[in-house]
Amino acid sequence: MPTLELKIERLEKLVGKKLNIKELEYDLQWIGLDFEGINEEEQKVKVEYNPNRPDFSSPEGIARALQGYYEIELGIPSFEIIPGQIELDVDPSVNNVRPYIVCGVIRDIDLDEDEVATLMTIQEHLHWAVGRDRKKVAIGVHDLDKISPPFRYTAVKPDSVRFIPLHGDGYPMNLEEILLLHEKGIEYAHILEGKDVYPIIFDSNNEVLSFPPIINGIITTVTEETKNLFLDLTGTDLKAINLALNILSTTLADMGAKIESVHVNYENEKRFITPNLAPEKWEIEIDYINNYIGLNLSSDDIIKCFNKVRLDAKKSKKEEFLDVWVPAFRGDFIHVVDFTEECAIGYGYDILPKTIREGCIGEYHPIQSFSNKVRTIMVGAGYLEVLNFILTNSEKQYDYMKHEYDELNHVQVSNPVSKSFNTTRTTILPKLMETLLYNRSEEKPLKIFEVGDVILLDPSEETGAKREVHLSAVSYHEYADFTEIKSTLDFIITSLGFINEFEIKPEVNSSYINGRYGCIYLKGNKIGEIGEIHPEVLLNFKLEFPVAAMELNLQNFL
C-alpha cells in the first residue's frame, strides 16, 4: 500500500483551517486513509491510502477531501482549462507498440521545494497505482520553453534515433543502447520486449522529448527556473492515461499553476482535446443508497453527503433518483454500489447507528450438501477422492483429449505466469487423466474421482461465465472397461434414488472409443457422459492400461 508524508503546516495552508494533530489522526480515517504515525519534531504525519484512490497521492488531493469533510468547500472543485493551440500528431506506427497518448500544458508554475518533491512523488505513485509500473501508463514531464511544438508521437527502429537521455553519461545513445546500458532502460526494457519498433516523441525540430516508457531526453530537463511544463502520458489504456493526466494537472493547478489544453490528433481525423476535466454523470436510486447503508435519508440529505465527498448531485427528473457527477480525477467509481460508500463517508461512519444483527442458523448450500452425499457414495464404491486446480493447461485440456482447441469457448487467463495455468477447465476428466499420469507407477487398480467446479462461458451471466459442479471418475487397470464404469454409474444413480429415470444413448466423442461411449440422460436432459478412453488419449498421457471414465453435471440432479 502506498504511503505519504504530510507536513501539517502545508496541509493547513491547502485546507484553509488550523489542524490539530490528534484531531487529524481521527479525521483522516473517515475519508479513507490509514494513519501510520506522527513525527512531532518535524510536524509531519504519515498516511497510507488505497491504490483505488490515486488522487490521494499528493497533499493537494488529500486537502480537497478534507475541505469537503470540514464543509469548507462542497461539491466538485472547479478548475479552469485555458484553450491551447499546441498540437501533437499520433502516427499509426505506434498502434502495435504503445497506442495511446494524452497531453497537457501547465503554465506559470512557481514550485517551492515541497511542491517539487510532491511532483516527483505523485509521478512515482501514479506509475505504480495507475500505470502498473509504467506498463499501462508512463508519465513524461518536460520544460516547454526548451522545445518547439507541434509535437509528433511515432515509432522508429531501435538504431535509427540517437539522443542524450536524462540521468545518463552525457553522450548520445540509440534506443537499443539505452535499453542495454541506461539504468532506467535496464529496469523497464521488459515492457518493450519483442517489439520491432519503439515509441518516441519529437518536437518540430526533431529533438527527442521522450522515449516512453523508458526515459526523457536531457533537452527537456525541468529545473527551478522552469515556468511552463508539457505533460505527455502514454500507455495501453486510454482511460487510465486520461485519469493520470487529470490527477497530475489538477494537483499542479492546486499549486497555483494554470492548465492549458493540447490537441492530440490521431489518424482518420480523430482528435482529442486533453486534459478533459468534464465530470461523469451517474443516475443513482435513493432507495438503493438507503437500503444498502441502513438509513432513511431524504434526497436533500443524500445530496449533502455527496457534496461533502466532493461530488455534485441534484434531484433527477426521474422520481426517487438523483443525478450525481463524479470529478475527472476520481477513477474509483465502477458500480452504483460505490456511491453507497461515498454517501456513508459523507454521512459519517462514526455516527452510523450501531445495530445488533439478528441471529441465524447457517446451513450448506443445496449443491454443497448434494456434493457431500455424492462424495460419500463414491468412497463407498471404492474410489479415492482427489483435488485438482480449476486452472489448467489448454494443451492437456484439449489436444491431449483429441478435442479441437477453440479459444472462444472457454475462459482464458490473460498474461499467465505459467503455461500450466493458462485457462480454466471446462471438464474435470483431463485433470484426472493427468493425476493418473503422475501416479501410473502405483499399484493397480487406480480408482479416483473428483467433485469440483468447472467454468463455462455463458453470455447470459453478468460476468459472461458460469460455474458448474461436476463429478468425474476414472478406473485405471488392465481390465478396465465400459461394464465396470457403468456398474459404478448404476450404484450412484441407485443411491440417489433415480434408478428408473436415466438412460445412456450411444454417441460419438473423439476422446472415447467409438461404440464404447454414450451420453447420460436424466428425465430427458443430458447430464453427463461415460465410456472407455481412446488409445491415442492414453498415449498422450503415457498410460499403458485402459481407462474407463464418466463425468456428471451434479446441478442437473437438483
Helices and strands as residue ranges (DSSP letters): E 3-7, H 8-15, H 21-29, E 33-39, E 44-49, G 54-56, H 59-69, E 81-82, E 87-90, G 92-94, E 100-107, H 113-129, E 137-143, G 144-146, E 151-156, E 162-163, E 173-174, H 175-181, H 183-188, G 189-192, E 198-202, E 208-211, E 215-216, G 218-220, E 229-235, H 238-254, E 258-260, E 262-265, E 271-274, E 280-285, H 286-293, H 299-308, E 312-315, E 321-326, H 337-347, G 349-351, H 366-380, E 384-385, E 391-392, H 394-394, I 395-399, G 407-409, G 419-421, E 423-424, H 429-438, E 446-457, E 465-476, H 482-496, E 502-506, E 512-522, E 525-533, H 535-540, E 547-553, G 554-557
